[in-house]
């Protein structure tokens, strides 16, 4: 089975601030660091560091060498990443003293995928292969349709949730991994129980992982429900916590580990991520996570 992550690659400009800037306010930051990020790239690196070989497909700009290097350093296959004239995607991230963040995205090259490129990529995969998607690139609807037509399993992290997803046939998704906000947006329900009930009714064959911040995470699927509490740590920066959870859960799941084990591994890995600064640099390796289990 081959794993394909068709997703974004961003350059993150991370500003350390006392508090997230309010409307009309101007504040100074204490620090600026530049990291590799993007939900797509973060999830690829989490999968790779969890031990899953994978291909990343997507677009970068002339400034994207550091993104390719980050993939290569983590043994992520870059043969399906193309370069376009548009600059790479980037994110302006404020991280407050409490470790919480606020993100403004610029899509850049991430929005330059073409129908021809989507088809060219997917032609190299088939039944039993798996594609992971987030919502930071264009043509998600086509990728879902083409992947399903080829018999691929589709995992979707519908983040950030927006009307780009309206045109997607979510009935073709076999695994949803999302946080509570995205869960509310996708289901129009407002509590974890009702979100999960709605997902079960609308997508009865799909597995669902709902992450709940400080309240942990819940898995629903294969006739069981698993609640996983957080591993408490001092929060330094929450950036990429959800991406780490996604990558680790998926890597463990494709190994055939039981859902309870996948959830525990993912929760522990993401607790390590929030205790460190930055997106890709904060994602732990499997050996470190296993040592703490
Ligand atoms: O999930 C965190 C990521 O969201 C950041 O790395 C940033 O690039 C945005 O895509």
Boltz pocket constraint, residues with backbone or C-beta under 6 A from the ligand:
constraints:
  - pocket:
      binder: B
      contacts: [[A, 10], [A, 11], [A, 12], [A, 36], [A, 37], [A, 38], [A, 39], [A, 42], [A, 90], [A, 91], [A, 103], [A, 105], [A, 136], [A, 239], [A, 240], [A, 241], [A, 242], [A, 243], [A, 279]]
      max_distance: 6.0
